[in-house]
Amino acid sequence: MSTLISCNRISFSVNSKLLFKELSITIKENDRISLVGYNGTGKTHLL
């Protein structure tokens, strides 16, 4: 399976609010992922 997205140790914040710190993830072809969280927490912003 080929790798579509690979991120290593990334951090992300919005308006000085840290959403994740040092995230590492690899998404391969045919993988399924989901983003879960409360309304207004930035799920769509990540897309």
C-alpha positions, 0 to 999 in steps of 0.5 A: 500500500502506498503512503498518501499522507505522512506527518511527523511531530507536527503541532497546531494551534488556533488563536493561541489555543493548542489543538495538538502537539507533536502529532505523528501520523501516516495515512495509507491508501484505503485507510479510513480515518475520523475526526471526533470532537465537540462543535467549534473545536476545529475539525473542519479547519483541519480539512 
